[in-house]
C-alpha cells in the first residue's frame, strides 16, 4: 500500500509540474507574495546559518583540545608560532635599525664633505683676495716711493 501512495504522489507531482510550466509569468517584477516569502525565508535562514557558523567555529576551536596529547600538540604549535613571530619581528627591527644607522652615516658624511668643500672654497678665495690686496698694496707703495 505504501508503494501505491508513492506512485500516486509522484504522478500528482508530474501533473502539477506541467501545469506550472504551462502558466506564463505575468510580469518580470516579483509579486508582493514572492517578496514576502523571500523576506520570511531570509528571516529564518539568517539565524540558522549564524548558529551553524558559530557551531563550526567552536568545534574548530575545541577539537584540538579534546585530548591531552592534542592539547599539548596545539600548545606546542602556538609556542612555535609565537617564537617565529618574535624572530620575524626582531629581524624587521634589526633591519630597520641598520638602515637608519646607514642612512644617518651617509647623511653625516655628505654634510661633512660639503662643509669641507665650502671651507676649502672660502680659504682659497681668502688667500687669493689676500694675495691680490698685498700685491696692490705693494704696487701702491712702489708708486708712492717713486713719487718722492
C-alpha positions as a LaTeX table, in Angstrom:
\begin{tabular}{lrrr}
\hline
Residue & $x$ (\AA) & $y$ (\AA) & $z$ (\AA) \\
\hline
Unk1 & 0.00 & 0.00 & 0.00 \\
Unk2 & 2.89 & 2.32 & 0.64 \\
Unk3 & 4.03 & 1.84 & $-2.96$ \\
Unk4 & 0.69 & 2.91 & $-4.29$ \\
Unk5 & 0.85 & 6.09 & $-2.25$ \\
Unk6 & 4.29 & 6.91 & $-3.62$ \\
Unk7 & 3.15 & 6.32 & $-7.20$ \\
Unk8 & 0.06 & 8.38 & $-6.74$ \\
Unk9 & 2.00 & 11.27 & $-5.23$ \\
Unk10 & 4.67 & 11.14 & $-7.94$ \\
Unk11 & 2.06 & 11.24 & $-10.68$ \\
Unk12 & 0.40 & 14.15 & $-8.94$ \\
Unk13 & 3.73 & 15.98 & $-8.83$ \\
Unk14 & 4.25 & 15.42 & $-12.53$ \\
Unk15 & 0.88 & 16.79 & $-13.43$ \\
Unk16 & 1.36 & 19.82 & $-11.19$ \\
Unk17 & 4.75 & 20.49 & $-12.78$ \\
Unk18 & 3.29 & 20.55 & $-16.24$ \\
Unk19 & 0.61 & 22.89 & $-15.09$ \\
Unk20 & 3.22 & 25.19 & $-13.57$ \\
Unk21 & 5.23 & 25.23 & $-16.76$ \\
Unk22 & 2.16 & 25.88 & $-18.87$ \\
Unk23 & 1.20 & 29.04 & $-16.99$ \\
Unk24 & 3.16 & 32.03 & $-18.27$ \\
Unk25 & 4.67 & 34.50 & $-15.84$ \\
Unk26 & 2.61 & 37.62 & $-15.64$ \\
Unk27 & 5.40 & 40.16 & $-15.03$ \\
Unk28 & 9.17 & 40.29 & $-14.63$ \\
Unk29 & 8.98 & 42.01 & $-11.22$ \\
Unk30 & 8.39 & 39.80 & $-8.18$ \\
Unk31 & 4.93 & 39.94 & $-6.72$ \\
Unk32 & 4.19 & 41.01 & $-3.18$ \\
Unk33 & 3.68 & 37.38 & $-2.18$ \\
Unk34 & 7.07 & 36.40 & $-3.61$ \\
Unk35 & 8.75 & 39.29 & $-1.82$ \\
Unk36 & 7.03 & 38.39 & 1.46 \\
Unk37 & 8.07 & 34.75 & 1.05 \\
Unk38 & 11.66 & 35.85 & 0.32 \\
Unk39 & 11.79 & 38.08 & 3.41 \\
Unk40 & 10.33 & 35.31 & 5.59 \\
Unk41 & 12.87 & 32.79 & 4.28 \\
Unk42 & 15.71 & 35.24 & 4.94 \\
Unk43 & 14.38 & 35.89 & 8.43 \\
Unk44 & 14.50 & 32.16 & 9.14 \\
Unk45 & 17.68 & 31.27 & 7.26 \\
Unk46 & 19.87 & 34.01 & 8.75 \\
Unk47 & 19.73 & 32.91 & 12.43 \\
Unk48 & 20.00 & 29.23 & 11.49 \\
Unk49 & 23.06 & 29.94 & 9.35 \\
Unk50 & 24.60 & 32.05 & 12.11 \\
Unk51 & 24.12 & 29.26 & 14.66 \\
Unk52 & 25.69 & 26.73 & 12.30 \\
Unk53 & 28.65 & 29.05 & 11.64 \\
Unk54 & 29.24 & 29.61 & 15.36 \\
Unk55 & 28.92 & 25.88 & 15.98 \\
Unk56 & 31.55 & 25.13 & 13.33 \\
Unk57 & 33.94 & 27.72 & 14.74 \\
Unk58 & 33.54 & 26.47 & 18.31 \\
Unk59 & 34.11 & 22.91 & 17.12 \\
Unk60 & 37.28 & 24.03 & 15.32 \\
Unk61 & 38.49 & 25.74 & 18.49 \\
Unk62 & 37.66 & 22.88 & 20.84 \\
Unk63 & 38.72 & 19.98 & 18.60 \\
Unk64 & 42.49 & 20.29 & 19.18 \\
Unk65 & 41.93 & 20.30 & 22.94 \\
Unk66 & 39.74 & 17.16 & 23.01 \\
Unk67 & 42.51 & 15.02 & 24.49 \\
Unk68 & 45.67 & 15.67 & 26.47 \\
Unk69 & 48.02 & 14.83 & 23.60 \\
Unk70 & 46.04 & 17.02 & 21.21 \\
Unk71 & 46.11 & 19.89 & 23.69 \\
Unk72 & 49.87 & 19.54 & 24.22 \\
Unk73 & 50.41 & 19.41 & 20.47 \\
Unk74 & 48.29 & 22.53 & 19.95 \\
Unk75 & 50.09 & 24.43 & 22.73 \\
Unk76 & 53.44 & 23.44 & 21.24 \\
Unk77 & 52.21 & 24.70 & 17.88 \\
Unk78 & 51.19 & 28.02 & 19.45 \\
Unk79 & 54.63 & 28.31 & 21.09 \\
Unk80 & 56.38 & 27.63 & 17.80 \\
Unk81 & 54.22 & 30.17 & 16.01 \\
Unk82 & 54.90 & 32.74 & 18.73 \\
Unk83 & 58.67 & 32.16 & 18.54 \\
Unk84 & 58.59 & 32.57 & 14.76 \\
Unk85 & 56.60 & 35.78 & 15.07 \\
Unk86 & 59.02 & 37.15 & 17.67 \\
Unk87 & 62.03 & 36.24 & 15.50 \\
Unk88 & 60.44 & 37.84 & 12.44 \\
Unk89 & 59.68 & 40.99 & 14.42 \\
Unk90 & 63.24 & 41.07 & 15.76 \\
Unk91 & 64.65 & 40.72 & 12.24 \\
Unk92 & 62.46 & 43.55 & 11.00 \\
Unk93 & 63.64 & 45.73 & 13.88 \\
Unk94 & 67.27 & 44.88 & 13.21 \\
Unk95 & 66.87 & 45.66 & 9.53 \\
Unk96 & 65.15 & 48.97 & 10.27 \\
Unk97 & 67.85 & 49.95 & 12.79 \\
Unk98 & 70.63 & 49.03 & 10.36 \\
Unk99 & 69.01 & 51.03 & 7.56 \\
Unk100 & 68.52 & 54.05 & 9.83 \\
Unk101 & 72.15 & 53.86 & 11.01 \\
Unk102 & 73.44 & 53.56 & 7.46 \\
Unk103 & 71.28 & 56.45 & 6.29 \\
Unk104 & 72.46 & 58.62 & 9.22 \\
Unk105 & 76.09 & 57.78 & 8.44 \\
Unk106 & 75.62 & 58.63 & 4.76 \\
Unk107 & 73.95 & 61.92 & 5.65 \\
Unk108 & 76.71 & 62.80 & 8.14 \\
Unk109 & 79.43 & 62.02 & 5.60 \\
Unk110 & 77.68 & 64.05 & 2.90 \\
Unk111 & 77.28 & 67.06 & 5.23 \\
Unk112 & 80.92 & 66.82 & 6.34 \\
Unk113 & 82.05 & 66.58 & 2.70 \\
Unk114 & 80.02 & 69.65 & 1.76 \\
Unk115 & 81.38 & 71.55 & 4.79 \\
Unk116 & 85.00 & 70.69 & 3.83 \\
Unk117 & 84.33 & 71.73 & 0.24 \\
Unk118 & 82.85 & 75.07 & 1.30 \\
Unk119 & 85.69 & 75.62 & 3.77 \\
Unk120 & 88.26 & 74.98 & 1.03 \\
Unk121 & 86.41 & 77.35 & $-1.29$ \\
Unk122 & 86.34 & 80.09 & 1.37 \\
Unk123 & 90.02 & 79.55 & 2.27 \\
Unk124 & 91.03 & 79.62 & $-1.40$ \\
Unk125 & 89.03 & 82.80 & $-2.01$ \\
Unk126 & 90.53 & 84.43 & 1.10 \\
Unk127 & 94.09 & 83.51 & 0.06 \\
Unk128 & 93.52 & 84.82 & $-3.46$ \\
Unk129 & 91.96 & 88.06 & $-2.19$ \\
Unk130 & 94.75 & 88.48 & 0.36 \\
Unk131 & 97.39 & 87.97 & $-2.30$ \\
Unk132 & 95.66 & 90.46 & $-4.60$ \\
Unk133 & 95.38 & 93.03 & $-1.79$ \\
Unk134 & 99.04 & 92.54 & $-0.79$ \\
Unk135 & 100.07 & 92.88 & $-4.43$ \\
Unk136 & 98.06 & 96.10 & $-4.85$ \\
Unk137 & 99.46 & 97.46 & $-1.58$ \\
Unk138 & 103.00 & 96.75 & $-2.85$ \\
Unk139 & 102.22 & 98.44 & $-6.17$ \\
Unk140 & 100.75 & 101.47 & $-4.45$ \\
Unk141 & 103.74 & 101.59 & $-2.06$ \\
Unk142 & 106.15 & 101.45 & $-5.01$ \\
Unk143 & 104.18 & 104.18 & $-6.82$ \\
Unk144 & 104.29 & 106.36 & $-3.69$ \\
Unk145 & 108.02 & 105.70 & $-3.29$ \\
Unk146 & 108.55 & 106.61 & $-6.94$ \\
Unk147 & 106.76 & 109.89 & $-6.46$ \\
Unk148 & 109.02 & 111.03 & $-3.66$ \\
\hline
\end{tabular}
